[in-house]
């Protein structure tokens, strides 16, 4: 699907237009072969680059071909099953800004939000705003996971299996973020230093700040991962200790039950036994059982097997 959007004078938001106009945003989502062919012919693009842009696992990078700048970036998403982020392509030209993705990502929803005031009359400014949105989406996602992780950390003794499953999901998500951060930061740096892109001084400063923000978010990712790892270690240790205690209790119960069972079983045999004709045999047997259990209890307490 190919859509065209443009900033309208004296209006805060952006509006969808029917045809391409100079300076508009060309939004491409999961294009067909015919649409890819149309893009290649209309904007003089490389088909291979477009196909790479549709790969959700494409690494962040920066390329310049035929006076067109191809910027591959990664953004967080919840819209793709079993995926935590997805790559998309930005094609920067003098007369247009094109974004290409396999699915409609959250970052494009932010762009379409009228409060974002995305499209200006400067394509370079629009590119800077996309870079800003990418950085903010990562930061918001990481801070949300950090906050929930810290709330679970306040009382580790109350952690449940569902909490651990959520932490494992966060750990997987953060690991994917960390793996993409380095290439994303390098891409931002190349954009800033590129001679093919002309930014005003203020926009350069914004990109420099975004690089700093990405590095800070990367450090926050690593700190959160360490916290989650420590919490999982604690939970595993707690489970192991609880299991050991349960096994110990069951073993003691088995021992205490087996002794009277053994003695009663012996006196239930059809053979000649001491005190079998004595009217007080039951009392003697009961005293014997209690005496043996008492001695066993003392031994267990001295060996600290029972507290």
Backbone torsions as a table, in degrees:
resi	resn	phi	psi	omega
1	UNK	NA	131.6	178.3
2	UNK	-116.6	125.0	178.6
3	UNK	-127.9	151.0	-179.4
4	UNK	-120.2	133.3	179.2
5	UNK	-129.9	147.2	-178.4
6	UNK	-147.3	146.5	175.4
7	UNK	-77.7	128.4	180.0
8	UNK	-99.2	134.6	-179.4
9	UNK	-59.2	142.3	177.3
10	UNK	65.4	17.2	175.8
11	UNK	-128.3	144.8	-177.0
12	UNK	-74.6	-40.3	-173.4
13	UNK	-90.0	-171.5	176.3
14	UNK	-116.1	153.8	-177.2
15	UNK	-125.8	148.5	177.2
16	UNK	-79.0	134.5	178.3
17	UNK	-118.8	160.0	-173.1
18	UNK	-78.7	-34.3	-175.6
19	UNK	-129.3	162.9	179.0
20	UNK	-66.4	135.7	173.2
21	UNK	-131.8	150.2	-178.5
22	UNK	-58.9	132.6	179.0
23	UNK	87.1	1.4	-178.3
24	UNK	-85.5	169.7	175.5
25	UNK	-99.6	125.1	178.2
26	UNK	-101.1	110.7	-178.1
27	UNK	-101.6	118.1	-176.7
28	UNK	-117.8	123.5	179.9
29	UNK	-128.3	121.6	177.7
30	UNK	44.2	61.1	-176.0
31	UNK	-70.4	152.1	174.2
32	UNK	-80.4	173.2	177.9
33	UNK	-60.4	-39.0	179.2
34	UNK	-65.4	-39.2	179.6
35	UNK	-69.6	-37.7	176.4
36	UNK	-62.3	-43.5	178.1
37	UNK	-60.8	-40.4	178.5
38	UNK	-62.9	-43.2	179.2
39	UNK	-62.8	-44.7	-179.4
40	UNK	-59.9	-45.3	-176.4
41	UNK	-75.3	-41.5	-175.1
42	UNK	-72.9	-37.1	-174.2
43	UNK	-114.0	6.7	178.3
44	UNK	57.0	56.7	-177.4
45	UNK	-107.5	163.8	175.2
46	UNK	-88.6	125.1	-178.9
47	UNK	-61.4	-38.9	-178.5
48	UNK	-61.8	-38.6	179.6
49	UNK	-66.5	-38.5	178.3
50	UNK	-64.3	-43.8	179.3
51	UNK	-62.5	-40.5	175.9
52	UNK	-61.1	-37.5	-179.7
53	UNK	-66.5	-20.2	179.0
54	UNK	-87.8	-5.1	178.0
55	UNK	-83.8	115.4	-175.5
56	UNK	-68.7	-13.2	-179.6
57	UNK	-106.0	12.8	-179.3
58	UNK	-66.2	135.9	179.4
59	UNK	-72.4	148.3	176.8
60	UNK	-63.7	133.3	177.2
61	UNK	-162.8	176.8	-172.7
62	UNK	-139.0	124.7	-179.0
63	UNK	-137.4	150.8	176.3
64	UNK	-126.9	121.9	178.5
65	UNK	-142.2	132.1	178.1
66	UNK	51.2	46.9	178.3
67	UNK	61.0	17.6	173.9
68	UNK	-113.7	137.7	179.8
69	UNK	-104.0	122.1	-179.5
70	UNK	-104.6	116.5	-177.8
71	UNK	-117.7	113.4	178.2
72	UNK	-96.5	122.9	-179.2
73	UNK	-129.1	165.0	177.6
74	UNK	-121.3	136.9	179.3
75	UNK	-132.2	148.3	177.1
76	UNK	-63.5	147.9	177.2
77	UNK	-154.9	150.6	174.0
78	UNK	-115.5	7.7	-171.5
79	UNK	-93.8	-9.4	-179.4
80	UNK	-110.4	120.7	-179.0
81	UNK	-56.4	134.2	176.4
82	UNK	64.8	17.8	176.8
83	UNK	-127.6	145.1	179.4
84	UNK	-106.9	-17.2	175.8
85	UNK	-149.4	168.7	-178.3
86	UNK	-149.5	145.6	177.7
87	UNK	-85.7	153.5	172.8
88	UNK	-147.9	165.8	-173.9
89	UNK	-117.8	135.0	171.5
90	UNK	-112.2	127.5	175.9
91	UNK	-112.9	116.2	-175.2
92	UNK	-104.2	123.8	175.6
93	UNK	-132.2	172.7	-178.1
94	UNK	-68.6	-27.7	-174.4
95	UNK	-113.9	-4.9	-177.9
96	UNK	-156.6	158.6	173.6
97	UNK	-125.6	120.1	-175.5
98	UNK	-115.7	133.6	171.9
99	UNK	-118.6	137.7	-177.8
100	UNK	-130.5	130.1	178.8
101	UNK	-148.9	160.1	179.3
102	UNK	-75.6	-36.5	-178.8
103	UNK	-130.5	160.0	176.8
104	UNK	-74.3	99.6	-173.7
105	UNK	-81.5	163.3	179.9
106	UNK	-61.5	-31.4	-178.7
107	UNK	-61.6	-33.9	178.8
108	UNK	-74.8	-27.9	173.9
109	UNK	-66.1	-38.3	176.7
110	UNK	-63.6	-40.8	179.5
111	UNK	-63.2	-40.4	-177.5
112	UNK	-76.9	-15.1	177.0
113	UNK	-65.7	123.3	-174.4
114	UNK	-63.0	-23.9	179.9
115	UNK	-70.4	-20.8	-177.7
116	UNK	-74.6	-21.0	-179.2
117	UNK	48.4	52.7	-172.3
118	UNK	-66.2	-63.8	-170.7
119	UNK	-75.2	120.0	171.6
120	UNK	-106.3	-165.7	178.5
121	UNK	-99.1	15.7	177.0
122	UNK	-124.2	118.3	-178.0
123	UNK	-65.0	-35.7	179.8
124	UNK	-64.3	-37.3	177.3
125	UNK	-65.7	-38.0	177.7
126	UNK	-64.2	-37.5	176.4
127	UNK	-62.6	-43.7	179.1
128	UNK	-61.2	-37.7	-179.9
129	UNK	-67.3	-36.8	176.1
130	UNK	-63.7	-43.6	177.8
131	UNK	-60.6	-37.9	178.5
132	UNK	-64.4	-45.0	-179.6
133	UNK	-61.7	-41.4	179.0
134	UNK	-59.7	-48.0	-179.4
135	UNK	-61.2	-43.2	-177.8
136	UNK	-68.7	-37.6	178.8
137	UNK	-62.9	-42.4	177.1
138	UNK	-63.3	-46.0	-177.5
139	UNK	-62.5	-44.8	179.9
140	UNK	-62.5	-42.3	-179.7
141	UNK	-64.5	-45.5	-178.3
142	UNK	-66.9	-42.3	-179.6
143	UNK	-65.3	-35.0	177.0
144	UNK	-64.2	-45.2	178.3
145	UNK	-65.8	-38.0	178.3
146	UNK	-61.7	-43.7	-178.9
147	UNK	-63.7	-45.5	-179.0
148	UNK	-68.6	-34.4	177.3
149	UNK	-65.7	-42.1	179.7
150	UNK	-67.3	-34.4	178.3
151	UNK	-66.4	-35.3	176.3
152	UNK	-72.2	-29.2	-176.8
153	UNK	-71.6	-23.2	-175.7
154	UNK	-62.2	-30.7	178.3
155	UNK	-140.5	84.2	-176.3
156	UNK	-64.5	-27.2	-177.1
157	UNK	-67.2	-19.4	-178.6
158	UNK	-98.0	8.6	178.9
159	UNK	-62.3	134.9	177.8
160	UNK	-110.6	170.8	178.9
161	UNK	-59.7	-38.6	179.0
162	UNK	-64.3	-35.7	177.6
163	UNK	-65.1	-42.2	179.5
164	UNK	-65.8	-40.4	177.5
165	UNK	-61.4	-39.6	177.9
166	UNK	-65.8	-40.3	179.0
167	UNK	-65.1	-38.5	177.6
168	UNK	-64.3	-39.3	176.6
169	UNK	-62.6	-43.6	177.6
170	UNK	-62.6	-39.6	-179.8
171	UNK	-62.0	-44.3	177.7
172	UNK	-62.1	-42.8	-179.0
173	UNK	-63.8	-46.3	-179.2
174	UNK	-65.5	-37.4	177.4
175	UNK	-62.2	-39.0	177.0
176	UNK	-67.0	-38.8	177.2
177	UNK	-62.0	-45.8	-178.7
178	UNK	-60.1	-41.1	-178.3
179	UNK	-66.0	-27.1	-179.0
180	UNK	-94.1	-16.6	-176.0
181	UNK	-64.3	-43.6	-175.6
182	UNK	-60.4	-46.1	179.4
183	UNK	-68.8	-33.5	178.4
184	UNK	-66.2	-43.7	178.7
185	UNK	-63.8	-41.1	177.2
186	UNK	-62.7	-38.9	178.9
187	UNK	-64.7	-43.1	177.3
188	UNK	-60.0	-41.2	-179.7
189	UNK	-64.2	-41.7	178.5
190	UNK	-66.1	-38.1	177.1
191	UNK	-60.8	-43.4	-178.8
192	UNK	-63.8	-37.1	-176.0
193	UNK	-90.9	-7.7	-174.9
194	UNK	-67.4	137.6	176.8
195	UNK	-85.0	-12.6	179.7
196	UNK	-81.3	-13.8	178.8
197	UNK	-114.2	129.3	-178.2
198	UNK	-108.9	111.8	178.3
199	UNK	-112.6	147.5	171.7
200	UNK	-75.0	166.2	-175.3
201	UNK	-57.5	-40.2	-178.3
202	UNK	-64.0	-41.5	179.1
203	UNK	-67.4	-36.7	175.9
204	UNK	-61.0	-41.6	178.8
205	UNK	-65.2	-36.1	178.1
206	UNK	-64.2	-43.9	179.4
207	UNK	-64.0	-40.2	176.8
208	UNK	-60.0	-42.2	177.8
209	UNK	-64.4	-38.0	179.4
210	UNK	-65.4	-36.8	177.0
211	UNK	-63.4	-41.9	176.6
212	UNK	-62.9	-43.6	179.5
213	UNK	-61.5	-42.0	179.5
214	UNK	-63.5	-39.9	177.6
215	UNK	-64.7	-39.5	178.1
216	UNK	-66.4	-39.9	177.9
217	UNK	-65.9	-37.0	176.4
218	UNK	-61.1	-44.6	178.0
219	UNK	-63.8	-37.9	178.2
220	UNK	-65.5	-37.3	175.1
221	UNK	-58.2	-48.9	-177.6
222	UNK	-64.1	-39.7	178.3
223	UNK	-64.6	-42.2	179.7
224	UNK	-65.7	-40.1	177.4
225	UNK	-60.7	-40.8	179.3
226	UNK	-65.3	-41.3	178.3
227	UNK	-62.5	-44.8	179.7
228	UNK	-62.8	-41.2	178.7
229	UNK	-61.4	-42.8	178.8
230	UNK	-64.8	-38.9	179.6
231	UNK	-67.3	-39.2	177.7
232	UNK	-66.2	-39.2	178.3
233	UNK	-62.8	-43.2	178.2
234	UNK	-61.5	-45.1	-177.5
235	UNK	-63.4	-41.6	179.1
236	UNK	-64.6	-41.9	178.9
237	UNK	-64.6	-42.6	179.2
238	UNK	-62.1	-43.9	178.4
239	UNK	-61.4	-42.2	-179.7
240	UNK	-64.2	-43.2	178.7
241	UNK	-65.1	-42.0	178.8
242	UNK	-63.2	-39.2	178.7
243	UNK	-65.3	-41.7	178.7
244	UNK	-62.4	-41.2	179.0
245	UNK	-64.4	-42.4	179.7
246	UNK	-63.0	-43.3	179.4
247	UNK	-64.3	-40.0	179.0
248	UNK	-62.8	-45.6	-180.0
249	UNK	-61.8	-45.5	-179.8
250	UNK	-63.6	-37.2	178.2
251	UNK	-64.6	-43.7	179.3
252	UNK	-64.0	-42.9	178.9
253	UNK	-60.7	-42.0	179.1
254	UNK	-61.2	-42.8	179.4
255	UNK	-63.2	-46.6	-177.3
256	UNK	-66.6	-29.8	178.6
257	UNK	-80.4	-35.3	-174.3
258	UNK	-68.4	-32.6	-177.7
259	UNK	-64.9	-55.3	177.1
260	UNK	-62.3	-32.9	178.6
261	UNK	-63.5	-40.4	179.5
262	UNK	-63.8	-46.9	-177.1
263	UNK	-66.6	-45.3	179.1
264	UNK	-63.7	-36.3	178.7
265	UNK	-64.9	-38.3	178.8
266	UNK	-64.0	-44.9	-178.5
267	UNK	-74.9	-5.1	175.2
268	UNK	-92.3	-4.2	-179.7
269	UNK	-75.9	150.1	-178.7
270	UNK	-88.4	60.3	177.1
271	UNK	-136.7	169.0	179.1
272	UNK	-75.8	126.0	-177.5
273	UNK	-131.6	154.3	177.9
274	UNK	-58.8	144.6	176.1
275	UNK	63.1	12.9	-174.4
276	UNK	-69.5	-24.6	178.1
277	UNK	-98.8	2.5	-178.3
278	UNK	-85.8	132.5	-179.2
279	UNK	-66.1	-22.7	-179.7
280	UNK	-98.4	19.0	-177.5
281	UNK	-58.7	-39.6	-177.9
282	UNK	-61.8	-42.4	-179.9
283	UNK	-65.2	-42.4	179.5
284	UNK	-62.4	-44.2	-179.7
285	UNK	-63.0	-40.2	179.8
286	UNK	-65.0	-41.5	177.2
287	UNK	-63.8	-38.7	179.0
288	UNK	-62.8	-44.1	179.6
289	UNK	-63.0	-44.9	-179.8
290	UNK	-64.0	-37.7	179.7
291	UNK	-65.0	-45.8	179.3
292	UNK	-62.6	-44.0	179.0
293	UNK	-64.2	-37.3	178.4
294	UNK	-64.3	-45.4	177.8
295	UNK	-61.2	-43.0	179.4
296	UNK	-62.5	-39.4	179.5
297	UNK	-64.2	-41.8	178.7
298	UNK	-63.3	-43.8	179.5
299	UNK	-61.4	-44.1	-179.4
300	UNK	-63.7	-38.9	179.3
301	UNK	-69.6	-37.0	178.9
302	UNK	-68.3	-34.2	179.3
303	UNK	-87.1	1.8	177.5
304	UNK	61.7	22.1	175.1
305	UNK	-80.0	-16.1	-180.0
306	UNK	-137.6	127.5	-177.7
307	UNK	-107.8	NA	NA
